[in-house]
Amino acid sequence: MSGGLRVDNNSAFGDQFKWSAYPKVSASWVVNEEPFWHYNFINTLRLRVAYGESGRAPAAFTALRTYSPVQGPAGTNAFTAGSFGNENLKPEQG
């Protein structure tokens, strides 16, 4: 049996996000090593089970509000929203 915990952070998340923890655990049982096993036609029988979580990081600068330069009226310089950003952005977990 084994277990673990991965702690992750990413600069693309919002300012309110500190870190996320992803647990994992796995176990196996070698059934043919048990005293009740009397089937010689099966050399090895192992049962395994595992569980784990992972996260998906957003694209770079997704949490930030950005602006893009554009040409304004009469050839002047102007800015428009490049991305609206989300300061509460967190990882997707699956």
N, C-alpha and C positions, 0 to 999 in steps of 0.2 A: 504494500500500500504506500502511496506517496501523495503529497499535497504541496501546494504552493500558492503564492499570492504575488501578483505582478502589480506594481503601482506605476501609473503612467501620467504624464502631463505633456502638453503640446502648446507651443507658442501661438498656434492658430486658434485656440479656444478663447473665449471671452475673458475679460478681466475678472469676472466673478468666479471663474472656475479655478480650483486649486489643484486637485488631483483626483484620479479615479482608480479604484482597486478592482482587479480581476482575479477571482479565485479559481483554482483548479484542484481536482482530486482524481486519483485513479487507483484501481485495485485489480489484482488477478489472483486466481485460485487454480493450482495445478491439481485437477481432480484425480488423475491417474496415480498420484503419490499417496492418496488416502488408503487406509487399510481395507476399506470395503471394495476397492477396485480389483476386479478379477477378470477383466476382459483383455486378453493378450493380443487380440487382433487390432486393437487401438493402442499405439505406442505412447502417444502423448495427447492429453486433453486439457486444455487451459481455457478457462472462462475469464474474460476481461470486461471491465466496466470503467468508464471515464466520464467526467463532467468538467467543463471549463467554460469560461466566459472570455470574450474579447471585445475590443472597442474599435471603432473606425474614426480616424481623425479627419477633420474637414480639410478642404483645400487651403492653401496658404492665403492669409489675409482675409479669410471669410468673416471673421469676427470684427474686422476693422471697417470703418466707413472710409471709402476712397473717392477721389474725384478725378475726372479725366479732363484734360484741356480740350477745348473746342474753339472754333472761330465764332466770335460774337457778332453783333450788328456792326455794319460798316467796317469789317475786318479787324475789329478789336479782339483782344484776348478775353476768354471767358472759361468758366469751369462748369461741368455738369457732374451729377452723381455717377460714379463708376460702379460702386456697390454700396448698398445701404448698411451692411454690417449687422451683427447681432452680438451685443456684448454679453448676453446670457447663454451663448453657445456652449453646448456640452457634447461629449462623445455619444455616438449611437452605441448601444450595447446589444450583443446577440449571444 
